[in-house]
Amino acid sequence: MPPIFKIPQSVLVVIYTPALDVLLIKRADALDFWQSVTGSKDALQETFLQTAVREVAEETGIDCGPGRPLAGSLFDWELENVYDIYPRWRHRYAPGVTRNTEHLFGLMVPAGTPVRLSPREHTHYQWLPYLQAAEACFSPSNAEACLMLPRFASSRVQT
């Protein structure tokens, strides 16, 4: 059976409250690597929206799928980052794949929304004001997304 490689198309979902507190989750496979929800498409035909809904549910237990109360709170920021895949994770991709395209979303949730982490992926979570969240993010694209939050939170583009 041939190896199954990750698709170099992913989502970044900034989960935040109306007060602009951002949920950050700590990766299980990297020391002090705090981030928003991220994840790759499972199949080429999967849309970025489907990927975002799936990854949010898998990583946090928050259900923002169609017909759910938070479905209308997931917004496509209509932005993409293209970046070099960190060398430590390149083995997950097909030989020669070195860049990833990341599509950005925001998900506004009520303060106090319960978070249920997937222990194989993440060990801790914290809610931080967006400026502090940006400082805590390991990834520059994630930090930039946190800094853009006030603009997108006030002029959301509904998916």
C-alpha positions, 0 to 999 in steps of 0.5 A: 500500500502506498504511503498517504501524504497530506494535501498541501492545502489547509485552513487556519480558523481563529476562534474568538469571543465577542470581546476578541479573546482568542482560543489558542491550543498547544500542540502535543508534538511541539514544545510551546507551540501555541496556535489556532485551529489548523488542518489540511484537507482530507481530500482534494474535493473537500472545500475549505469550508468543509475542512474548517468545520471538520478541523474545529470539531476534531480539535476543539469539540466545537460544532459549527457545521450546517444546521448547528447554532454556530454555523452562522458564526463561521466566516470566510476571511477570503485570504490565503497564505502560502508558506514554506512547510516547516522542515520538521513536518515535510515528511508528512507530504509527498516528496518535493512538496515544500509549500502549503496554501492556508485559507483563513476563517474566523469563528465567533463563539460565546464567552465560556464556550466549552472546549474539548481537545483531541489529546493526540493533537493538543495538550492545553488551551487558553483564551487570550486577548487578541494582542496577547494571542498574536504574541503567543503564536508560534506561526507568523501567519497565525500571529498576523491573523490574530492581529487582523481580527478586529477588522474581520470581526467588525466586517464579517463576510458570511460563508 
